Amino acid sequence: MTAVFDGHNDVLFRLWSSGDEGNAQAFHSGNGRGQLDLPRMRAGGMAGGLFAIFAPSNGDLPDSDEDLNPPPAPAVAKSEALTATLEMARLLIDIERASADQLRICRTASAIRSTMASGRIAAVMHIEGAEAIDRDMLVLDQLYELGLRSIGPVWSRPNIFGHGVPFRFPSSGDTGPGLTAAGKALVRRCNEKRIVIDLSHLNEKGFWDVAELSRAPLVASHSNALAICASSRNLSDKQLGAIGRSRGL
């Protein structure tokens, strides 16, 4: 079976939002809910991936798949985002501890390779929307120590770092201004700490700000081609070319 390393999943948010006790064990035993748990990862050949932490706000998602232009998602307060982020980070750590060494939180590329080679699941801690992080980035340093190695600066709403693309169809990603001064500082700090900057959900001007500033390969973990599907989340041929030239993904 071909081993799959997945760029993005939302299992932590699903488990956290359920409010159930024993969520770590539910992940390992499998309860048939959602799209992902350890038994189904094994069955499908999923050898690892980025486990996303996402702090919700009211009205985050359209009520149905047929709502192509829902109202913009409201901002989320930093205190609420920080609580949710730390709780989901702890949940991933609990999953690792309860795994009987079947899953490891990986902090380096070499750890990902060795973990996959040993038959274990390689998990990378990721944040989608950096609302929990302060301007001084003290929280970033703390999350880094917990295992954070990938950040999407924005989800589909604005924050102190930049502007996420709203859900629109048909639309390009050119939906507003680019990174703020705090966002540019976040890019530089992520480069210093070797944290991946995930461009999915960032608008087009923000994309080009990152492309200009970052010394790392450009990554958009869950975006597609605008030429095929004219959704604001998707990337133009010019953007895809820039990712390729950076040896990105």
Kinemage of the C-alpha trace (Angstrom):
@kinemage 1
@onewidth
@group {chain A} dominant
@subgroup {mainchain}
@vectorlist {calphas} color= white
{ca met a 1} P 0.000 0.000 0.000
{ca thr a 2} L 1.281 3.455 -0.887
{ca ala a 3} L 2.027 5.523 2.207
{ca val a 4} L 0.121 8.818 2.353
{ca phe a 5} L 1.292 11.931 4.204
{ca asp a 6} L -1.720 14.234 4.388
{ca gly a 7} L -1.374 18.027 4.266
{ca his a 8} L -4.323 18.891 6.525
{ca asn a 9} L -6.951 17.263 8.729
{ca asp a 10} L -9.463 18.602 11.252
{ca val a 11} L -9.739 15.659 13.630
{ca leu a 12} L -8.569 17.674 16.672
{ca phe a 13} L -11.310 20.250 16.157
{ca arg a 14} L -13.930 17.517 15.710
{ca leu a 15} L -12.886 15.727 18.899
{ca trp a 16} L -12.563 18.970 20.879
{ca ser a 17} L -15.898 20.391 19.757
{ca ser a 18} L -17.719 17.181 20.683
{ca gly a 19} L -17.056 17.950 24.351
{ca asp a 20} L -16.754 14.238 25.146
{ca glu a 21} L -14.396 12.856 27.763
{ca gly a 22} L -11.859 10.311 26.599
{ca asn a 23} L -11.363 11.866 23.177
{ca ala a 24} L -7.803 10.580 22.907
{ca gln a 25} L -9.007 7.024 23.409
{ca ala a 26} L -11.867 7.573 20.949
{ca phe a 27} L -9.298 8.478 18.313
{ca his a 28} L -7.347 5.282 18.932
{ca ser a 29} L -10.282 2.881 19.155
{ca gly a 30} L -12.300 4.498 16.367
{ca asn a 31} L -15.961 5.376 16.756
{ca gly a 32} L -17.009 5.743 13.117
{ca arg a 33} L -17.538 9.504 13.446
{ca gly a 34} L -16.007 12.086 11.158
{ca gln a 35} L -13.461 11.165 8.528
{ca leu a 36} L -10.418 10.199 10.559
{ca asp a 37} L -9.310 7.972 13.421
{ca leu a 38} L -6.382 5.619 13.949
{ca pro a 39} L -8.012 2.414 12.604
{ca arg a 40} L -9.079 4.172 9.395
{ca met a 41} L -5.669 5.822 9.029
{ca arg a 42} L -4.101 2.369 9.169
{ca ala a 43} L -6.623 0.901 6.748
{ca gly a 44} L -6.114 3.721 4.235
{ca gly a 45} L -2.324 3.785 4.309
{ca met a 46} L -2.123 7.203 6.006
{ca ala a 47} L 1.365 7.322 7.495
{ca gly a 48} L 1.196 10.861 8.865
{ca gly a 49} L -0.016 14.373 8.363
{ca leu a 50} L -0.636 17.858 9.700
{ca phe a 51} L -3.131 17.904 12.565
{ca ala a 52} L -4.832 21.294 12.486
{ca ile a 53} L -5.833 23.364 15.506
{ca phe a 54} L -8.693 25.743 14.705
{ca ala a 55} L -10.358 28.259 17.030
{ca pro a 56} L -13.981 28.722 15.933
{ca ser a 57} L -16.174 31.785 15.983
{ca asn a 58} L -19.948 31.908 15.578
{ca gly a 59} L -21.014 31.488 11.965
{ca asp a 60} L -17.686 30.087 10.718
{ca leu a 61} L -19.141 27.875 8.019
{ca pro a 62} L -22.081 28.152 5.601
{ca asp a 63} L -25.171 26.215 6.610
{ca ser a 64} L -25.057 24.171 3.417
{ca asp a 65} L -22.713 23.380 0.563
{ca glu a 66} L -25.088 25.280 -1.724
{ca asp a 67} L -24.352 28.631 -0.026
{ca leu a 68} L -21.566 29.812 -2.334
{ca asn a 69} L -21.310 33.344 -0.926
{ca pro a 70} L -22.056 33.213 2.816
{ca pro a 71} L -21.540 36.278 5.029
{ca pro a 72} L -17.970 36.849 6.262
{ca ala a 73} L -16.975 34.877 9.335
{ca pro a 74} L -16.752 37.083 12.435
{ca ala a 75} L -13.487 37.633 14.271
{ca val a 76} L -12.647 35.504 17.289
{ca ala a 77} L -11.388 37.021 20.537
{ca lys a 78} L -7.769 36.300 21.427
{ca ser a 79} L -8.668 34.889 24.848
{ca glu a 80} L -11.139 32.442 23.313
{ca ala a 81} L -8.686 31.487 20.584
{ca leu a 82} L -5.898 30.904 23.107
{ca thr a 83} L -8.055 28.643 25.261
{ca ala a 84} L -9.210 26.569 22.288
{ca thr a 85} L -5.693 26.370 20.841
{ca leu a 86} L -4.098 25.175 24.073
{ca glu a 87} L -6.862 22.637 24.662
{ca met a 88} L -6.440 21.161 21.174
{ca ala a 89} L -2.650 21.124 21.536
{ca arg a 90} L -3.076 19.219 24.777
{ca leu a 91} L -5.481 16.839 23.024
{ca leu a 92} L -2.837 15.961 20.426
{ca ile a 93} L -0.306 15.420 23.210
{ca asp a 94} L -2.831 13.176 24.999
{ca ile a 95} L -3.343 11.217 21.766
{ca glu a 96} L 0.419 10.686 21.523
{ca arg a 97} L 0.669 9.552 25.154
{ca ala a 98} L -2.248 7.135 24.791
{ca ser a 99} L -0.975 5.679 21.522
{ca ala a 100} L 1.323 2.985 22.954
{ca asp a 101} L 4.015 4.435 20.663
{ca gln a 102} L 1.862 4.126 17.539
{ca leu a 103} L 1.794 7.900 16.934
{ca arg a 104} L 4.469 10.507 17.488
{ca ile a 105} L 4.378 14.310 17.328
{ca cys a 106} L 7.243 15.138 14.992
{ca arg a 107} L 9.282 18.322 15.272
{ca thr a 108} L 11.766 17.863 12.414
{ca ala a 109} L 11.728 16.483 8.881
{ca ser a 110} L 14.110 13.724 9.942
{ca ala a 111} L 11.733 12.734 12.740
{ca ile a 112} L 8.891 12.484 10.220
{ca arg a 113} L 10.970 10.197 7.990
{ca ser a 114} L 12.172 7.933 10.808
{ca thr a 115} L 8.707 7.715 12.377
{ca met a 116} L 7.098 6.723 9.085
{ca ala a 117} L 9.896 4.237 8.358
{ca ser a 118} L 9.228 2.552 11.717
{ca gly a 119} L 5.537 2.083 10.903
{ca arg a 120} L 4.307 4.717 13.341
{ca ile a 121} L 2.019 7.649 12.511
{ca ala a 122} L 3.949 10.918 12.087
{ca ala a 123} L 1.834 13.815 13.402
{ca val a 124} L 2.773 17.473 12.878
{ca met a 125} L 1.040 20.121 15.007
{ca his a 126} L -0.450 22.911 12.850
{ca ile a 127} L -2.524 26.031 13.571
{ca glu a 128} L -5.103 27.285 11.081
{ca gly a 129} L -5.603 30.948 11.946
{ca ala a 130} L -3.110 32.511 14.371
{ca glu a 131} L -5.596 34.403 16.563
{ca ala a 132} L -4.103 32.833 19.709
{ca ile a 133} L -0.682 34.378 19.023
{ca asp a 134} L 0.130 37.802 20.449
{ca arg a 135} L 2.066 40.602 18.735
{ca asp a 136} L 5.114 39.911 20.901
{ca met a 137} L 4.886 36.228 19.926
{ca leu a 138} L 5.388 34.911 23.427
{ca val a 139} L 2.586 32.416 22.806
{ca leu a 140} L 4.330 31.342 19.592
{ca asp a 141} L 7.418 30.406 21.597
{ca gln a 142} L 5.304 28.416 24.056
{ca leu a 143} L 3.436 26.580 21.309
{ca tyr a 144} L 6.729 25.833 19.579
{ca glu a 145} L 7.923 24.057 22.727
{ca leu a 146} L 4.718 21.971 22.663
{ca gly a 147} L 5.495 20.875 19.094
{ca leu a 148} L 3.973 23.501 16.780
{ca arg a 149} L 5.768 23.408 13.414
{ca ser a 150} L 3.233 24.798 10.907
{ca ile a 151} L 1.058 27.930 10.929
{ca gly a 152} L -1.604 29.286 8.632
{ca pro a 153} L -1.514 32.985 9.666
{ca val a 154} L -5.212 33.399 8.845
{ca trp a 155} L -8.376 31.424 8.332
{ca ser a 156} L -11.190 32.935 6.218
{ca arg a 157} L -11.469 36.008 8.444
{ca pro a 158} L -9.124 38.918 9.258
{ca asn a 159} L -6.862 39.041 12.292
{ca ile a 160} L -3.877 41.110 13.459
{ca phe a 161} L -1.606 39.358 10.954
{ca gly a 162} L -3.538 39.631 7.703
{ca his a 163} L -6.703 38.941 5.755
{ca gly a 164} L -8.174 35.561 4.954
{ca val a 165} L -10.144 35.018 1.792
{ca pro a 166} L -13.907 34.953 2.427
{ca phe a 167} L -15.900 32.081 0.951
{ca arg a 168} L -16.862 33.376 -2.513
{ca phe a 169} L -17.715 31.777 -5.843
{ca pro a 170} L -16.927 32.797 -8.459
{ca ser a 171} L -14.035 34.926 -7.230
{ca ser a 172} L -10.274 35.200 -7.300
{ca gly a 173} L -8.250 35.463 -4.104
{ca asp a 174} L -7.727 39.193 -4.672
{ca thr a 175} L -10.162 40.164 -1.918
{ca gly a 176} L -8.358 42.735 0.229
{ca pro a 177} L -5.092 44.061 1.638
{ca gly a 178} L -2.047 41.948 2.406
{ca leu a 179} L -0.095 41.209 5.566
{ca thr a 180} L -0.011 43.711 8.383
{ca ala a 181} L 3.259 44.762 10.029
{ca ala a 182} L 2.575 42.070 12.656
{ca gly a 183} L 2.021 39.539 9.874
{ca lys a 184} L 5.371 40.340 8.282
{ca ala a 185} L 7.047 39.979 11.675
{ca leu a 186} L 5.346 36.591 12.070
{ca val a 187} L 6.770 35.436 8.723
{ca arg a 188} L 10.276 36.434 9.789
{ca arg a 189} L 9.927 34.709 13.168
{ca cys a 190} L 8.610 31.532 11.544
{ca asn a 191} L 11.624 31.517 9.224
{ca glu a 192} L 13.926 31.846 12.246
{ca lys a 193} L 12.250 28.960 14.067
{ca arg a 194} L 11.824 26.848 10.917
{ca ile a 195} L 8.023 26.820 11.197
{ca val a 196} L 6.141 26.182 7.947
{ca ile a 197} L 3.982 29.104 6.763
{ca asp a 198} L 0.804 27.698 5.233
{ca leu a 199} L -0.703 29.986 2.580
{ca ser a 200} L -4.084 28.267 2.292
{ca his a 201} L -6.831 30.749 3.310
{ca leu a 202} L -4.496 33.754 2.870
{ca asn a 203} L -5.658 36.247 0.252
{ca glu a 204} L -3.649 36.997 -2.900
{ca lys a 205} L -1.905 40.138 -1.651
{ca gly a 206} L -0.925 38.307 1.530
{ca phe a 207} L 0.402 35.426 -0.566
{ca trp a 208} L 2.735 37.753 -2.459
{ca asp a 209} L 3.858 39.412 0.772
{ca val a 210} L 4.923 36.009 2.095
{ca ala a 211} L 6.567 35.121 -1.228
{ca glu a 212} L 8.632 38.305 -1.052
{ca leu a 213} L 9.603 37.999 2.619
{ca ser a 214} L 10.021 34.297 3.282
{ca arg a 215} L 13.270 32.423 2.819
{ca ala a 216} L 11.467 29.061 2.964
{ca pro a 217} L 9.654 27.065 0.261
{ca leu a 218} L 6.074 28.260 -0.232
{ca val a 219} L 3.381 25.877 1.011
{ca ala a 220} L -0.388 25.871 0.433
{ca ser a 221} L -1.530 22.653 2.066
{ca his a 222} L -5.165 22.609 0.964
{ca ser a 223} L -5.702 24.916 -1.999
{ca asn a 224} L -6.502 24.079 -5.614
{ca ala a 225} L -6.262 25.646 -9.083
{ca leu a 226} L -8.294 28.784 -9.773
{ca ala a 227} L -8.223 28.009 -13.511
{ca ile a 228} L -10.198 24.813 -12.843
{ca cys a 229} L -12.516 26.090 -10.108
{ca ala a 230} L -13.027 29.845 -9.612
{ca ser a 231} L -13.279 29.767 -5.823
{ca ser a 232} L -11.602 32.517 -3.814
{ca arg a 233} L -9.676 29.847 -1.897
{ca asn a 234} L -7.883 28.653 -5.031
{ca leu a 235} L -4.599 29.823 -6.567
{ca ser a 236} L -3.844 31.455 -9.897
{ca asp a 237} L -1.340 29.962 -12.325
{ca lys a 238} L 1.056 32.760 -11.331
{ca gln a 239} L 0.798 31.770 -7.672
{ca leu a 240} L 1.233 28.084 -8.474
{ca gly a 241} L 4.312 28.958 -10.529
{ca ala a 242} L 5.802 30.866 -7.589
{ca ile a 243} L 5.291 27.837 -5.335
{ca gly a 244} L 7.043 25.639 -7.882
{ca arg a 245} L 10.006 27.993 -8.264
{ca ser a 246} L 10.438 28.026 -4.488
{ca arg a 247} L 10.554 24.197 -4.485
{ca gly a 248} L 7.412 24.310 -2.416
{ca leu a 249} L 4.166 22.351 -2.255
